[in-house]
Amino acid sequence: MEQPITIGVDLAKSVFQLHGVDAEGAVVLRRQLRRSQMLPFFQNLPPCLVGMEACAGSHHWARALGRFGHDVRLMPPSQVKPYVRRGKTDRADAAAICEAVTRPSMRFVPVKSEKTQALLLCHKAHEFLVRQLTQVTNAIRAHLGEFGIVAAKGVHNIGRLLEAGERAHPPATARRPLRLLADQFFQTQEKIGELTREIRREAEASAPAKRLQTVPGVGPITATALVATLPDVTGFRTSRDLSAWLGLTPKPHSSGGKERLGRISKMGNRYLRRLLYLGAMGVIASRRREQPGEDWLWRILQRKTAKQAAIALANRMARIVWALLRNGTEYEAMRAA
């Protein structure tokens, strides 16, 4: 086998497909490897450019192959898809990855460390448990509603709803499942509290997260999520690139020299976009309680709805976050105004 200088790896659970080319672009490697064969194969291979799609397990393999001297680059799958010539096979995917990694206009994903991935796991588990809490809350409310027992909306009112259910004395057959749902509700709440405390400890120990918390609307959860997801913001040329990556910019429908801007694109990381939006809504709620003024946010609120203003503010917050992470500075209210 001739020496490949560029290798595309189609990742999988058990069987990995490799496609390698030499300096002239000729194919010199087409091979399948089992998971146990990956590290020995690349360990015996001279350093070369290795391309992978950013997916589950890709950061682990990037760190592992990088220790052997290989230049490992991760790419968004949506950026690799146009290079697939025809059909959907492992060979075609590996060839497309090998072709895409050499393109000068390709966008790459920074390789995350194990510590960064561990922090992201806290956020993903926290988000998963919050969804579970919402499901259990809706189930309790719906089942008690069938017996004519209702209470005000909100998770904080579930305790009152359960007390009303106990006083109503539903049939004995219904009490046990309702008790099981109530136990799951309180257990899930406790688990969410544990993860929230862990995230707050990480926020206190991280200097970038402390700087981000100086921005109005950015708390410990949002700050640590941004730091863990964006370990290197130099991949974004401008602050607008970050807000566009988060899906907070209008989606264009332009042709013939006529610009038509629609709703926000909602592309990119949905979790970060939601956190920034919720933080912006909190800022707007507090601003409305204050005296009218002539600041930027108040002028928007006079001509737009609260949700539209929250999107605009979330866009602005994303740009500020880019500047703080890139320059290592803190938020200055007067300069932002």
C-alpha positions as CSV (number, residue, x, y, z in Angstrom):
1,M,0.0,0.0,0.0
2,E,1.3,3.4,-1.0
3,Q,1.5,6.1,1.7
4,P,-1.8,8.0,2.0
5,I,-1.6,11.6,3.1
6,T,-5.3,12.2,3.5
7,I,-7.7,9.7,5.0
8,G,-11.5,10.0,5.4
9,V,-13.0,7.9,8.2
10,D,-16.7,7.0,8.3
11,L,-17.3,6.4,12.0
12,A,-19.7,3.7,13.3
13,K,-20.3,1.5,16.4
14,S,-18.3,-1.5,15.3
15,V,-17.1,-1.3,11.6
16,F,-15.2,1.8,10.4
17,Q,-14.7,2.5,6.7
18,L,-11.5,4.2,5.6
19,H,-10.7,6.0,2.3
20,G,-7.2,7.3,1.6
21,V,-5.6,9.3,-1.2
22,D,-2.0,10.2,-1.9
23,A,-0.5,13.6,-2.7
24,E,-1.8,13.5,-6.3
25,G,-5.4,12.5,-5.2
26,A,-5.2,8.9,-6.4
27,V,-7.0,6.4,-4.2
28,V,-4.5,4.2,-2.3
29,L,-6.6,2.9,0.6
30,R,-10.1,1.4,0.9
31,R,-10.4,-0.7,4.0
32,Q,-12.8,-1.6,6.7
33,L,-11.6,-1.8,10.3
34,R,-13.1,-3.2,13.5
35,R,-13.1,-1.0,16.5
36,S,-10.3,-3.0,18.1
37,Q,-8.2,-2.5,14.9
38,M,-8.4,1.3,14.7
39,L,-5.7,2.4,17.2
40,P,-3.1,-0.2,16.0
41,F,-3.6,0.7,12.4
42,F,-3.2,4.5,12.9
43,Q,-0.4,4.0,15.4
44,N,1.7,2.2,12.7
45,L,0.8,4.9,10.1
46,P,3.0,7.9,9.5
47,P,1.3,11.2,10.4
48,C,-1.3,12.3,7.9
49,L,-4.5,14.4,7.6
50,V,-7.6,12.5,9.0
51,G,-11.1,13.8,8.4
52,M,-14.2,12.7,10.3
53,E,-17.8,13.9,10.7
54,A,-18.5,15.5,14.1
55,C,-20.8,13.0,15.6
56,A,-21.1,10.7,18.7
57,G,-17.6,9.4,19.5
58,S,-15.8,11.6,17.0
59,H,-14.1,13.8,19.7
60,H,-12.9,10.6,21.5
61,W,-11.3,9.3,18.2
62,A,-9.9,12.7,17.4
63,R,-8.1,12.8,20.7
64,A,-6.9,9.2,20.4
65,L,-5.5,9.6,16.9
66,G,-4.1,13.0,17.6
67,R,-1.8,11.4,20.2
68,F,-0.1,9.5,17.3
69,G,0.7,12.8,15.5
70,H,-2.1,12.8,13.0
71,D,-3.9,16.0,12.1
72,V,-7.5,15.1,12.9
73,R,-10.2,17.5,11.7
74,L,-13.9,17.2,12.5
75,M,-16.6,18.6,10.1
76,P,-20.3,19.2,10.4
77,P,-22.2,16.4,8.6
78,S,-24.3,18.9,6.8
79,Q,-21.1,20.3,5.2
80,V,-19.9,16.9,4.1
81,K,-23.2,15.7,2.6
82,P,-22.8,17.7,-0.7
83,Y,-19.6,15.7,-1.5
84,V,-21.5,12.3,-1.5
85,R,-21.6,11.4,-5.2
86,R,-24.4,8.9,-5.3
87,G,-26.2,6.5,-3.0
88,K,-25.7,6.0,0.8
89,T,-22.9,3.5,1.5
90,D,-20.0,3.5,4.0
91,R,-17.6,3.7,1.0
92,A,-19.3,6.7,-0.5
93,D,-19.4,8.4,2.9
94,A,-15.7,7.8,3.6
95,A,-14.8,9.1,0.1
96,A,-16.9,12.2,0.6
97,I,-15.2,12.9,4.0
98,C,-11.8,12.5,2.4
99,E,-12.8,15.0,-0.3
100,A,-14.4,17.5,2.0
101,V,-11.5,17.7,4.5
102,T,-9.2,19.1,1.8
103,R,-11.6,21.9,0.7
104,P,-10.2,25.3,1.7
105,S,-13.7,26.7,2.4
106,M,-14.6,23.8,4.8
107,R,-15.6,24.7,8.3
108,F,-14.2,22.6,11.1
109,V,-15.4,21.7,14.6
110,P,-12.8,22.2,17.4
111,V,-11.9,19.0,19.2
112,K,-13.3,19.0,22.7
113,S,-11.4,17.8,25.8
114,E,-12.8,15.1,28.2
115,K,-13.4,17.8,30.8
116,T,-15.5,19.9,28.3
117,Q,-17.5,16.8,27.3
118,A,-18.1,16.0,31.0
119,L,-19.5,19.4,31.5
120,L,-21.7,19.1,28.5
121,L,-23.0,15.8,29.8
122,C,-24.2,17.6,32.9
123,H,-26.1,20.0,30.7
124,K,-27.6,17.2,28.6
125,A,-28.6,15.2,31.6
126,H,-30.1,18.4,33.2
127,E,-32.1,19.1,30.0
128,F,-33.3,15.4,29.8
129,L,-34.5,15.5,33.4
130,V,-36.3,18.8,32.9
131,R,-38.2,17.2,30.0
132,Q,-39.1,14.3,32.2
133,L,-40.3,16.6,34.9
134,T,-42.6,18.3,32.4
135,Q,-43.9,15.0,31.2
136,V,-44.7,13.8,34.8
137,T,-46.2,17.2,35.6
138,N,-48.6,17.0,32.6
139,A,-49.5,13.3,33.4
140,I,-50.4,14.2,37.0
141,R,-52.4,17.2,36.0
142,A,-54.3,15.2,33.3
143,H,-55.1,12.2,35.4
144,L,-56.4,14.3,38.4
145,G,-58.3,16.4,35.9
146,E,-60.3,13.4,35.0
147,F,-61.6,13.3,38.6
148,G,-62.4,17.1,38.5
149,I,-59.3,18.1,40.5
150,V,-57.5,21.1,39.0
151,A,-55.0,23.7,40.2
152,A,-53.1,26.7,38.7
153,K,-50.6,26.0,36.0
154,G,-46.9,25.7,36.8
155,V,-44.5,23.1,38.3
156,H,-44.6,25.0,41.6
157,N,-48.3,24.3,42.0
158,I,-48.0,20.5,41.7
159,G,-47.8,20.2,45.5
160,R,-51.1,22.0,45.9
161,L,-52.6,19.8,43.2
162,L,-51.5,16.6,44.9
163,E,-52.8,17.8,48.3
164,A,-56.2,18.5,46.6
165,G,-56.1,15.0,45.2
166,E,-55.6,13.5,48.6
167,R,-58.5,15.5,50.1
168,A,-60.8,14.4,47.2
169,H,-60.3,10.7,48.1
170,P,-60.2,9.2,44.6
171,P,-60.9,5.5,44.2
172,A,-58.3,3.2,45.8
173,T,-57.3,1.8,42.4
174,A,-56.2,5.3,41.3
175,R,-54.3,6.2,44.4
176,R,-51.3,3.9,43.9
177,P,-50.4,5.1,40.3
178,L,-50.9,8.7,41.4
179,R,-48.6,8.1,44.3
180,L,-46.0,6.6,42.0
181,L,-46.2,9.6,39.7
182,A,-45.9,11.9,42.7
183,D,-42.8,10.1,43.9
184,Q,-41.2,10.3,40.5
185,F,-42.0,14.0,40.3
186,F,-40.2,14.8,43.6
187,Q,-37.3,12.4,42.8
188,T,-36.8,14.1,39.4
189,Q,-36.9,17.5,41.1
190,E,-34.2,16.4,43.5
191,K,-32.0,15.1,40.7
192,I,-32.3,18.3,38.8
193,G,-31.3,20.2,41.9
194,E,-28.1,18.1,42.2
195,L,-27.1,18.7,38.6
196,T,-27.9,22.4,39.0
197,R,-25.6,22.7,42.0
198,E,-22.8,20.8,40.1
199,I,-23.2,23.3,37.2
200,R,-23.0,26.2,39.6
201,R,-19.8,24.8,41.1
202,E,-18.3,24.5,37.6
203,A,-19.4,28.1,36.8
204,E,-17.6,29.4,40.0
205,A,-14.4,27.5,39.0
206,S,-14.3,28.8,35.4
207,A,-12.9,32.2,34.7
208,P,-14.6,32.5,31.2
209,A,-17.9,31.5,32.8
210,K,-17.5,34.2,35.4
211,R,-16.9,36.8,32.7
212,L,-20.0,35.7,30.8
213,Q,-22.2,36.0,33.9
214,T,-21.5,39.8,33.9
215,V,-23.8,40.0,30.8
216,P,-27.4,40.7,31.8
217,G,-29.5,37.6,31.1
218,V,-26.6,35.1,31.3
219,G,-26.6,32.9,34.5
220,P,-24.4,30.0,35.5
221,I,-26.2,27.4,33.4
222,T,-26.1,29.6,30.2
223,A,-22.5,30.6,30.9
224,T,-21.1,27.1,31.4
225,A,-23.1,25.8,28.4
226,L,-21.6,28.5,26.2
227,V,-18.0,27.9,27.5
228,A,-18.4,24.1,27.0
229,T,-19.9,24.3,23.6
230,L,-17.7,27.1,22.3
231,P,-14.2,26.3,23.6
232,D,-12.6,28.2,20.7
233,V,-14.6,31.1,19.1
234,T,-11.8,31.9,16.7
235,G,-13.6,29.6,14.2
236,F,-16.2,32.4,13.9
237,R,-14.8,35.3,11.8
238,T,-17.2,37.9,13.3
239,S,-19.8,38.0,16.1
240,R,-22.6,37.8,13.5
241,D,-21.2,34.4,12.4
242,L,-21.9,33.1,15.9
243,S,-25.4,34.5,16.1
244,A,-26.1,33.0,12.6
245,W,-24.7,29.7,13.7
246,L,-27.1,29.8,16.7
247,G,-30.0,30.4,14.3
248,L,-30.8,33.9,15.6
249,T,-30.5,35.8,12.3
250,P,-33.2,36.2,9.6
251,K,-33.5,33.5,6.9
252,P,-33.0,35.3,3.5
253,H,-35.2,34.6,0.5
254,S,-33.5,37.0,-1.9
255,S,-33.3,37.0,-5.7
256,G,-32.9,39.5,-8.5
257,G,-31.4,42.1,-6.3
258,K,-34.4,42.2,-4.0
259,E,-33.6,41.3,-0.4
260,R,-36.4,39.5,1.5
261,L,-35.6,38.6,5.1
262,G,-38.0,36.1,6.8
263,R,-38.1,34.6,10.3
264,I,-35.0,33.5,12.1
265,S,-33.4,30.4,10.6
266,K,-33.4,28.3,13.9
267,M,-30.3,26.5,12.7
268,G,-27.5,25.3,14.9
269,N,-27.5,24.5,18.6
270,R,-31.1,24.6,19.9
271,Y,-30.2,24.3,23.5
272,L,-28.0,27.4,23.5
273,R,-30.6,29.3,21.5
274,R,-33.3,28.5,24.0
275,L,-31.1,29.5,27.0
276,L,-30.2,32.9,25.4
277,Y,-33.9,33.4,24.6
278,L,-35.0,32.7,28.1
279,G,-32.4,35.0,29.5
280,A,-33.5,37.7,27.1
281,M,-37.1,37.3,28.3
282,G,-36.0,37.7,31.9
283,V,-34.2,40.9,31.0
284,I,-37.3,42.2,29.2
285,A,-39.5,41.4,32.2
286,S,-37.3,43.3,34.5
287,R,-36.9,46.2,32.1
288,R,-40.7,46.6,31.8
289,R,-40.9,47.1,35.6
290,E,-38.6,50.1,35.4
291,Q,-39.3,53.6,34.2
292,P,-39.6,54.3,30.4
293,G,-36.3,55.3,28.8
294,E,-34.6,55.9,25.5
295,D,-32.3,52.9,25.6
296,W,-32.1,50.4,22.7
297,L,-34.2,47.7,24.3
298,W,-37.0,50.1,25.3
299,R,-37.3,51.5,21.8
300,I,-37.7,48.0,20.4
301,L,-40.4,47.1,22.9
302,Q,-42.4,50.1,21.7
303,R,-42.7,48.7,18.2
304,K,-42.3,45.0,18.6
305,T,-43.8,42.2,20.7
306,A,-41.9,40.9,23.7
307,K,-41.0,37.7,21.9
308,Q,-39.6,39.5,18.9
309,A,-37.7,41.8,21.2
310,A,-36.3,38.8,23.0
311,I,-35.0,37.3,19.8
312,A,-33.3,40.6,19.0
313,L,-31.8,40.8,22.5
314,A,-30.6,37.2,22.3
315,N,-28.9,38.0,19.0
316,R,-27.2,40.9,20.7
317,M,-26.2,38.7,23.7
318,A,-24.6,36.2,21.4
319,R,-22.5,38.9,19.8
320,I,-21.4,40.1,23.2
321,V,-20.5,36.5,24.2
322,W,-18.3,36.2,21.1
323,A,-16.5,39.4,22.0
324,L,-15.9,38.4,25.7
325,L,-14.6,34.9,24.9
326,R,-12.4,36.2,22.0
327,N,-10.9,39.1,23.9
328,G,-10.9,37.8,27.4
329,T,-12.7,40.9,28.7
330,E,-15.7,41.6,31.0
331,Y,-19.1,43.1,30.0
332,E,-19.2,46.9,30.2
333,A,-22.8,48.2,30.3
334,M,-22.0,51.8,29.1
335,R,-19.9,50.6,26.2
336,A,-22.6,48.1,25.1
337,A,-25.3,50.9,25.3
